[in-house]
Amino acid sequence: MPERRGVLQRLIDVRPGEVAALLWASLFYFCVLCAYYVIRPIRDDMGVAGGVDNLPWLFTGTLLGMALANPPYAALVSRLPRLRFITLTYRFFETNLLVFFGLLLVTTAAQQIWVGRVFFIWTSVFNLFVVSVFWAFLVDVFTREQGARLFGFIAAGATVGAMSGSAITASLVSVLGSTPLLLVSVALLEVAVFSMRRLSAIATDLRTRTGTAAEEAPIGGGMLAGLSHAVGNPYLLNVSVYMLLFAITSTLLYFQQADIASKAFTDRAARTAFFARIDLVVNALTLVTQLFLTSRILKALGVALTLSILPLLSVIGFAWLGATPTIAAIVVLQVARRAGNFAIARPTREVLFTVLPREDKYKAKNFIDTVVYRLGDQVGAWAYAALGWLGLTLSGIAWVAVPVSAVWLANAFWLGRRQERLARAAEPPR
């Protein structure tokens, strides 16, 4: 253990007694993202096979799926101890994958089109849900101070998991076919459950809460508490606004990228390679930042300024894109936003929840991470279509995104300051 801590301390500020928890949390997140990225290309292929014109409806179906999945999950949170409802949630998705595996084996090609459409919606729900549950568990186990130091490194596990999942599918799909790869995701999710249970077992050694009995007692509350708290609590309402504005601007940029890339590359292979190179740069930049910079940035700047970095980049980037709507501007803004989100904004955003009651960590957070996020997707997608219908060019749409990003910047700074005040007021003696 001292040797491992010595190596880790060169990267991050890990304290005595935290190494095991840090490594189990990183393995947990690695498995969750690896499981998703194994099946993500399968989902995308099924979405295209079902008709590109139908994709907007699949996005709408995803929003409805999120809304339907939240009340049953909240009921589990209310009635069961933490270990049980998290285990049940992940094994529910494992069972779903086994059902899809069986359906894809026995259905005809025509029937598989409909199975693929359902799988597309299910995967989009699955992705946000399992990641949200992971982070809810993390902010329940680690304190605010630990989160600021350790969440960046833990998020690096997700980046490595995403890269590994993509590599697994790319290397095995031609040998095994796509359907057997669903079983790989099932196995990875089960390792994630094991990692979660190991992390929970050592949580009391971290001295992050008052005791095991309190942590494992059912949280209680109502099925719709996530919704009511997310809109009724001013702090959580602003977290919802943050997520909504992030999703809207991300979707606007996604459509702008697709628009300009379709004009810059007429060859599909060249266009695919262009997108792949962006993904490669984003993953590399994200991993380096998570390992060496995230915790240092949070420690140096605090939550408010760190949370404001991504909105500020968006204000500058969209203004640049509005002035010079070129492929270079798109690439720089897309890479900066995606890497900035994965490496800096996401870990910092999770710190916002460390000052909240446990019910909000599991219910309101899940509602914001899933339903509010997908709502932002919908607003961004239809807003882009409406602005195009009104005659705005790519440049004009970028200028519309500038004041939206400015509002997001003000919201982020307020949230960070509010979190810092709540943390100081509620910090218990350790």
Secondary structure, 3 states (H helix, E strand, C coil): CHHHHHHHHCCCCCCCCCHHHHHHHHHHHHHHHHHHHHHHHHHHHHHHHCCHHHHHHHHHHHHHHHHHHHHHHHHHHHHCCHHHHHHHHHHHHHHHHHHHHHHHHHCCHHHHHHHHHHHHHHHHHHHHHHHHHHHHHHHHHCCHHHHHHHHHHHHHHHHHHHHHHHHHHHHHHHHHCCCCHHHHHHHHHHHHHHHHHHHHHCHHHHCCCCCHHHHHCCCCCCCCHHHHHHHHCHHHHHHHHHHHHHHHHHHHHHHHHHHHHHHHCCCHHHHHHHHHHHHHHHHHHHHHHHHHCHHHHHHHHHHHHHHHHHHHHHHHHHHHHHHCCCHHHHHHHHHHHHHHHHHHHHHHHHHHHHHCCHHHHHHHHHHHHHHHHHHHHHHHHHHHHHHHHCCCCHHHHHHHHHHHHHHHHHHHHHHHHHHHHHHHHHCCCC
